[in-house]
Amino acid sequence: MSPHQVAICSGYIALQAELEVLVVKLERLPGSAFTQKSADNKPQDHSLVPKDMITGAEHDTDTELRREGLAGNQDLDDFFIFPKHQELLGEMAKDCGVKVSLEWTGMESESRDNLAITYILYRRFAPDFFQGCSVEDTHLHSLQLHPMFTSNQDFCADGSRGVEPTCVFCFFSLPSTGYVYSVRGGVEMVSAYQYPEKAQQAVLTDLFLHIITKNALQCFSVRCAAVAARAEDPYIDTTMKACPPITMEVCALRIQLFIGLKALCHNRHHIVLLTAADVETKEDTEKATRRNTECKDHKTLTGILLAVGIEPSSNPGLESFLARSFLNRKSSFAKHRDPSEMGHGWNLYVVNTVPPLQLYNEMVEYSKKYEETNPLSQSCLHLLSEAHLLLRATLLAPRMRNPVGQCQSSNQNLSLSLGYNATDTTGSSTDRTPDRQELQLAFQESCAQLGDCFSRFDKRDCHLALPYYKMSGLSVTEVISRNRCLSVSPCGYGKGFLFFLKHSLYDETMEELTEETANEVLDIFGAAEPSQLPHVIASPSMVRASPGSGLAHLESLESITGPAVPLTLSKAALALRMGDLQLYRQHMDRHAEMLQVYGFIEEPKLLLHGRGHAVVPTPLARHLMESQDGLLVAALVALHENNKVKLDEADLFFQDLCGKVSGLQGGPQLLVDFWEALLMASSQEAVIQELLFRLTSVYIDRVACRDSNGIKPLKTADDLINSCSHFGVIYPWVSILTPAHFNIVHDHQEDLQKLQSLLCGPTLDVSSILPLLEQLPDEDNAGLSLHVLCATKLGHHDSSIERLLDCCPEAIIPYANHELQVNKRALWWQKLLPELCERTRAAGEENTILLSALKETLVVVAMELNPLEFLDLLPEDGTAEFFLPHLLDCSKRNLMT
């Protein structure tokens, strides 16, 4: 490959030959060795080139002949050999056969071991003689690597910028076709241009492609902004934001006539043109002579065909074939001549470009002609999309972010033209810079216009009405007003408009519609999509809609589709808004509560509006709190388990529903009921632990304060023990401490039993609630039971035994029977027996409880130990007649075993 032109940009290197283009990237890879290796490992004497970087220059002859198609003239004077068309992208480009390697020049600043070459793109062309170009005309030109920077980057144009461009584009052109590839972040062909006549030179900018033919300067649209927007903003092509597609066909925008155009240059707001008088040159004379020779060859071949009975004029393809210049084997590619070698009478033109907003307005005005003819015209959509990309590209430019007067390099191609102006108006670049606010307003207007186009469509792209209308900043009421004319059209409202309206109504941030507009929305969906009416009526934006009108629409829908749970619940909500409690009860009684729960899952907005910290209960939810609180709690549990509401949102919902309160001990009982019900249903470990902590906190606060709120819970302690595995059966010794008739308020008796049940259950982590227990004294049996339960759970049996003997000795034997088992069995004689002996001795025979506990303890110890071990445990001053029976029992049992 013999490059005729080279372009370098941001580590990318593009090489252009007569009919080939190769793009590679030079990357620094710290710690990695150079990856491109020579095909041959033969040693060569390169004084400045290390052996691992020697280029594989020893290509065999066959490879060279395959690669150099036009050079293959060895004994082939009567033929031309052209390679076929080929396009290799990404990893496949390394198979192109072109070997690229690096050579070290010996400079100390160069990196020898951390550079790698990555093949990006390879494109090879073969002359297509049936496109009207001769061999002399078929060659590539105008190679360009064009970077595009955006306003998201910290831009400083002081000549030493280290900021990577958002996108890098590679452009190259044949006489009749131009190609633009995006090579950064993955390679793909962006656009292909078909020129109306032979192009001599082309220049790519952020906004346009400028080309010159022999007598015209032409301007084409580009897709650079579409590529850059997607690279910069991840929300493009979602329901939030949109941008015209990269694959949209390009179009010619402007043509200006000149005489003898020879060269083109672009800088900021100016197009510089070089022209020359049309003077016949030596090359033109040679072409004329060659044409005469080709005419003779044509006559000769025609005569041969006629002689063998073939009439060329009867076959258009054969006649076109004979008309081509490649039949002359002496033809060769036209050598590119420097302008200084050609002709005379040179002229230089500097053409100013049109401001962006002016050209945008012209395109919008022109699109209205298509819209008047056909509102669904693709030409109108295409033109508005082109205008939208103009504004987007201008807003993406870094100069729109920089303040006026900031240092910027003149060679940075960042503020570009949007058209041509025949008037030679000069001025500073800052004077031509449009105001960002003005551009932003035009951009929003453009989004609204595109939204109008897509709202009328019924094809698959109609969904784009939603993001474009969102980007426009228009309210839903304004969008409805813009589409009101569609209601009287034969086709009615477009699917794009209905798609936007439906999703906007589901959006929690949408504004409340006025009664008039809300009723209009009901009429729109009643006529176009009646199945969506239950969801539309439940929207928080429709709270001002007439309930009577909504009920009429739902009645009409039910007559067509039959009864459904969400539809019935929507009718009940409307009846409640109308104040007709009899009609409300009639609708609520049509389905069982479990089916109603499923209905609320399908339409959660019947119960709550808003998300996050803005959750608000609906009137239906407030009525259910008074009449069917169990259904309300079950519905919220189902919504949480189906990911329709979060735990914190449910907390806010119940707190708003039950009124503001201070402190968990006075917290809303319905919220506690929800936590208990959710603990029964949830299988998520994180949620379970959070609920256990919340419920434990509430129970401890209520037991500590002992002030009754008079509200009965939905589930008693027994209900929870029987239905929820996290609540355990209360231990017998705990029941002795706090029996069912314990002398506290009944409400808090339930809270105490629930807390004890959680501590007796398998799930609660006792260590997490120890700080909460500090507010609960152990002076009474309620606090004592909780403290002893926690100590026992943590393995502190010695201290628990001492506490029980101090405060409630009647519970010590049930405690020991339940807790001192297996590996804790030795505590019977190591801890309990000595404690009882000492306390009984101190209390005397009057303390029958301690005496009875000592006897039961001796029975257990006599069963576990042999006589000698039992005898060692007896106190020296003990009464023989008291201990002797137990010693005899121990001896008899030992003899039997």
Buried (B, 14 or more C-beta within 10 A) or exposed (E): BEBBBEBEBBBBBBBBBBBBBBBBBBEEBEEEEBEBBBBEEEEEEEEEBEEBBBBBEEBEEEEEBBBBBBEBEEEEEEEBEBBEEBBBBBEEBBEBBBBBBBEBEEEEEEEEEEBBBBBBBBBBBEBEBEEEBBBBBBBBBBBBBBBBBBBBBEBBBEEEBEBEBBBBBBBBBBBBBBBBBBBBEEBBBBBEBEBEBBBBBBBBBBBBBBBBBBEBBBBBBBBBBBBBBBBBBEEBBEBEBBBBBBEBEBEBBBEBEBEBBBBBBBBBBBBEBBBBEEEEBEBEEEBEEBEEBBEEBBEEBBEEBEEEEEEBEEEEEBBEBBEBBBBBEEBEBBEEEEEEEBBEEBBEBEBBBBBBBBBBBBBBEBBEEBBEEEBBBEBBBBBBBBBBBBBBBBBBBBBBBBEEEEEBEEEBBBBBBBBBBEEEEEEEBEEBBBEBEEBBBBBBBBBBBBBBBBBBBEEEBBBBBBBBBBBBBBBBBEBBEBBEEBBEEEEBBBBBBBBBBBBBBBBBEBEBBEBEBBBBBBEBBBEBBBEBBBBBBBBBBBBEBBBEBBBBBBEEBBEEEEEBBBBBBBBBBBBBBBEBEEBBEBBBEBBEEEEBBBBBBBBBBBBBBBEEEEBEBBEBBBBBBEEBBEBBBBBBBBBBBEEBBBBEBBBBBBBBBBEEEEEBBBBBBBBBBBBBBBBBEBEEEEBBBBBBBBBBBBBBBBBBBBEEBEEEBBBEBBBBBEEBEBBBEBBEBBBBBBEEEBEBBEBBBBBBBBBBBBBBBEBBEBEEBEEBBEEBEBEBBBBBBBBBBBBBBEEBBBEBBBBBBEBBBBBBBBBBBEBBEEEBEEBBBBBBBEBBBEBBEEBEEEBEBBBBBBBBBBEBBBEBBEBEEBEEBBEEEEEEEBBEEBBEBBBEBBEEE
